[in-house]
Amino acid sequence: MIIRENNDEAILIEQHEHALISGQFVYHWNRNAFLRPDLKSSVEYAVTNHDRSWIPLDRKPVFLKENDLASFINYPLRKKLQAYKDGVSQLVEEDIYAGYLISRHYASFFKGKKDILGNKFMEEEKERQEKLKQAAAFHELNLSEEEEEFHFDLLQLCDNLSLYVCMNEWGAGKEKEVQWFRDGFPQKLTPFNSRRFYARWVSETEVKLDPYPFTAERVYMSIPYKRLNIKDIRNDNLQQLYRETPYAYHPVSFTE
């Protein structure tokens, strides 16, 4: 769950809904700036479904001991890692390359970290990745290292672009943005001469992106969210309250 608190209210955005938004970026990506366009459908499938493992977790939001709602950042690690494992296993059965990319994505979260459980998970996923690369279906893709890295970086960039519009207050100035995104996004893609991508809000419903990688002059999306009163959610009926709260939708478009 992505959680943004504002005074007495909390805005909650489910992880899979955020991932569906990230998949739209791949869908609109300029094919002339896409390495191996024949694999675009697999990459789009990976990006669109990269947080599908969160669906059962987000259906039942939980509190932490600190009396705060658990977000995707601080969700109990053991349950989160099991969901990651199950999610990768499911995606591998549907599209081996999509599952491989998601395995790399999840494993990357723990690179350079000292968490014992996280490092164990990372090593297990690396072993899984090596086994997948030995499969005939993977060999048939005939991927170069550059192509694979482009697809992986694209997954992470599109993930970040979606997080940008979900985690930030809509229309926020740079000084109020989530720190992760103030200086742009770390992924540098070869079709854009490895330039850093920068986003900025120009209104509550429009984001400028440079460089601009999409075919359409304007890319539209709608963010599903639930708005809850913080006082109401800090009780034993949290999950029922969440189920009964209707979704609202916030429109956002990306332009050059």
N, C-alpha and C positions, 0 to 999 in steps of 0.2 A: 504494500500500500504506500502511495505517495501521500504525505500529510503536510498540509500547510495551515498553520494556525494564524488567525488574524483577530486580535482582541478576544471576544468571547465565542468566536466561531472557528470551526475547523473545516477545511476543504479536503475531501478524501477522493483520491483517484486510484483506481485499481491498476495493478501492474500490467495486466493483459491489455487493458484499454490503452495504456501508454504505449505498449508494444505495437498495437494495431496502428497507432498514429505513426510510429517510427517506420512501419512498413510502407506507408504512403510515400515517404521520401524516396524509397527505392523504386517504387512504382513510377514515379514522375522523373526519375533520374535520366539525364540525357544519355542515350545509348552510345553516342559518340565519345562519351567520357566514362565508359564502362568497360573494364577489361573483361574479355570473354563474355560478350552479350548472350552467347548460347547458354550460359549458366545463370542468367539474370533471374529466372524463375526460382531456382534453388536458393539464391541469396535472398531474394524477396521473401521466400517462405521462411527462411531462418530469421530474418529481421522481424517479420510480422509475428512470429510465434516464439520469440526468444524469452518471453516471460510467461508463457502459458503455464509453466509449473507453479505460478503464483495463484492460479484460479481457486483451488481449494483453500488456500491460506487466506486469501482476501475475502472469501465468503464469510469467514469467521474472524473478524478483527479482534485483537487481544490487547490487554494492558500489560505493561511492564511493572516491575516492583515499584518503580518511581512514580506510579500512577499516571504514566503517559501512554498514549496509544503507540503500539509497535509499528514502525514504518519499515520499508524495505531495507533501511540502513541498519536499524538496531533490532530487527526481528530475531527471536531466539535462534542461535546459530545451528544447532543440531537439526531442528525441524526445517530450517531453510536449506541446509545442505542436502538433506534427504529429498526435498522437493526438487532441487537442482538435478540430482542424480536421476530421479524418476523422469524429469522433463527431458533430459538428454536421451535417455533410453527410448522414450516414446518417439522423439523426433528422428532418431537414427533409423527406426523401423519405417518411417514414412519417407524420409529423404536423407540418404547417408551423408551427403555433403552439408545439408542444413544442420543435421545433428552434430557433425564434426565442428562446424563453426560455432555453434552454441556451446559446445564443450570447451572450446578455446576461450570463448567469452567469459563463461563462468569461472574457469580456472584462473583467468587473468586478474580476477578480483583479489587474489591472495598473493600475487607476486610481490616479493619484498616484505611481506608481513610475517610476524612472528607467532601468529596464532597456530597452535598445534593442530586443532581440528581442520582449520582452513588449509594448512600446508598438506595434511594427509589427503584432503579432498583434491587439492591441486595435483598432487603426484598421481593419484588414482585416475584423474581425468587425462593426464598426460599419457598414462599407459593405455587408456581407452583410445586416445587419438592415434597412437602408433598402431594399434590393432586395426582401427578403421582404415588407416592408410594402406594396410596390407590387403584389404579386401579388393576383389576384382572390380566391383562397382566403382570403387574410388580410383583404381588404376586407370580405368577407362576414361576418366575425366581428363587425364593427361595435363595436369596443372603445372604451371611453372611456379616457383616461389614468389615471384612478383605478383602473379595473378591471385594466389591465395592470400597474400598479405593485403592486397587491395580489397578483396572481399571482406576480410576480417576487419580492417580499418573502417570500411564502409558501414559494417554492422555497428561498430562502436560509435561512429560519427552520428548515424541516424538515431541510435539510442540516446545520445547526448542531445541531439536537436529536439527530440520529443521531451526529454527531461527538462530542457530549457523552457518549454512552454507549459509544462506541468508543475515544475517546482517553483518557478518565479512567480511573484505577484504580477498579474497581467498588466502590461504597460509600464513595468518598473524601469527606472533609470539605471544606468550602469552602476552607480554607487549603491543601489539597493538590490542588485541582482545577487543570486546565490554565487558565492565566491568561486565555485568550480568553473563558472562560465564567463567571468568578467573579462578575461584576457583571451577569449576565443576558445576553440576546441583543439585538443592536442593532436588529433589525427591529421596527417598530411598525405594527400593522395597524389600519385604521380601524374594523372591526367591534368592536374591543376598546378603542375610544377612544384608540388609539395608545399604550396602556400597554406598558411593557417586559415581556417574558416572563422569568420566573426559574425555574430548575430547581435541585433539590437532592436528593442521595442521602439516603434514610432507611434503606437497607440495601444490601447488595450486589446485590439484585435488584429494588429499587423506587426510583422517582424521583417526587418531587412536582413538579408544574408549575403555575405561577400566572401569568396566568389559565389556566384549563383549557378548551381549545377542542374537545374531542372528544365525540362522542355517547355512546360507551361509558363506563361508570364506571371501567373499567380497560382500558388498551390493552396487550396482551401482544406481545412480540417475542422472537426468539431470535437471538443474535449468533454467526455462524460464525467461528471463528478457528483458527489453528494455533499451537501452543506449541513453540518450538524452543530448544535449548540454544545459547547464544551461542558457545561454543567450537566446537560442531559446525558452525555455519553459516559460520564464517570459514575456509572452505576452497574448493577448486575444485569441489566437488560440491554447491554450494548449491542449484542448480535441481533436481537429482535428489532431494536431501533434501527440498526443499519439496514436490515432487510426491508423494513417498511418505509424507509425514506426514499422518495422517488429521485431519479437522476435528473440533474439539470445539465445544460449543454452550453459550453462557451466557444464561440467561433474564433478561429485564428487563421490568418493567411500569411504565407511567406512570399516576399517579393524581392526583386533585385535592388 
